[in-house]
Amino acid sequence: MNHLFDSGNTAWLMMAAAMVLLMAPGLAFFYGGMVRTSQIIAMLKMCFVCLAAVTLIWWAVGYTLAFGPDAAGLGMIGTLDHAFLRGIGLNSATGDVPTVIHSVFHMSFAIVTVALISGSVAGRATMRGWTAFVCAWTLLVYVPMAHWVFDTDGWVAKQVGAVDFSGGTVVELSSGAAGLALAIVAGKREDFERRPIRPHNLPLVVIGLALLWFGWFGFNAGSYLSGPGSTTMAFVNTQFAAGAAMSGWAATSYWRTRRVTLLDMCMGAVTGMVAMTPAAADLTPVWATVIGFLAGLSCAFAISWKYRLGVDDTLDVVGIHGWGGLFGMLMTGLAATGAVTGKKGLFYGGSWTLLGNQLVAVLALGLFSFVMTAVIGKVVDLTVGLRQPGSIVEHEQAYDTDVASQLQDVTDALGGAGRAADRSDAGQLIDQLRTLLAAREDH
């Protein structure tokens, strides 16, 4: 290996990249279990489309625009010097790790970010419209924001001086703002406010959470390669925040409804990990626990805002990722120890400067993501079409083919296969059972 590389950091970043990539199928399962049975295949496809489309975009121009040499020295966008990873070879280094694995690590962030947005329009977006949106949003929204925040020459990192190691703005806040804009463009479901979605498969939600939880250790801790202390602190704080947030959400749910569901616990855990994304290593375990608890408590309230605003954010992307990312960014301005960045929050002897910097970053990236998403969503809707017409579901239905086949087997066995009359009766029976199953799902 090249002497410029640190073998330990390289090995960890490779592992972290694989962990974050696993979050995409984890999110597919998490979202897939939360929607209705007829929408699960569409939900899985929407997440997996991101894996394919973003990978190709990142390889072609995404990486160089996000992390290439800064164009014109303005901190706005990179150049095309490394398009198609041109000029990046075996000995190319970013810090003390190979550039290629640094590229893959940040590519995984881009994949997860755009996949998060899919929850805001679950069950009502066309696949062609969603695919077009993924490509446009990744290139026009995510890539510039990644350069602003993650690249050392980006204007948010260099000129504003905000602290955001793992994407409190780039990933969490931006996906929440984008989810809000896209939900507005797509419009409401016909039964919005009358009938909330009941998760059809909670075990699938738990499996998805488990994969997300595992991947989040790579997500938060993978961004710190300056030393073992910062990496391990980010790792530990992610766990503390997740557990505390689960408790905070449960407390809110119990106060409001006198019951705590398994879904409450799953959604709560996510909010704590979201709140840790800006500066997990720059917080003490005590503050990580406090922030996690408060994030879970407040996000449990935030998800109900969509009814007051009349915005159909189907799977609460805005309330969890948007509000959770904003909350984490602002709490960093208060509770950051400065151990990693040297920038102390107000509670540790710092001035109001860091909190102000955090607020500027939140406003700038939140507004940019919202406005650009609204424009992209509207263009997509007017061209290839974003919203499915009426109540039609264009994607293949989960289990429909299997159910029909199984019912046919049962009726053939009972009535005798091969007899025309029995086949006619079997068809009528299948139609009746389908009607009953559809009615059951609707209720």
Secondary structure, 3 states (H helix, E strand, C coil): CCCCCCHHHHHHHHHHHHHHHCHHHHHHHHHHHHCCHHHHHHHHHHHHHHHHHHHHHHHHHHHHHHHCCECCCCCCCECCCCHHHCCCCCCCEECCEEHHHHHHHHHHHHHHHHHHHHHHHCCCECHHHHHHHHHHHHHHHHHHHHHHHHCCCCHHHHHHCCCCCCCHHHHHHHHHHHHHHHHHHHCCCCCCCCCCCCCCCHHHHHHHHHHHHHHHHHHHHCCCCCCHHHHHHHHHHHHHHHHHHHHHHHHHHHHHHCCCCHHHHHHHHHHHHHHCCCCHHHCCHHHHHHHHHHHHHHHHHHCCHHHHHCCCCCCCHHHHHHHHHHHHHHHHHHHCCCCCCCCCCHHHCCCCHHHHHHHHHHHHHHHHHHHHHHHHHHHHHHHCCCECCCCCCCCCCCCHHHHHHHHHHHHHHHHCCCCHHHHHHHHHHHHHHHHHHHHHHHC
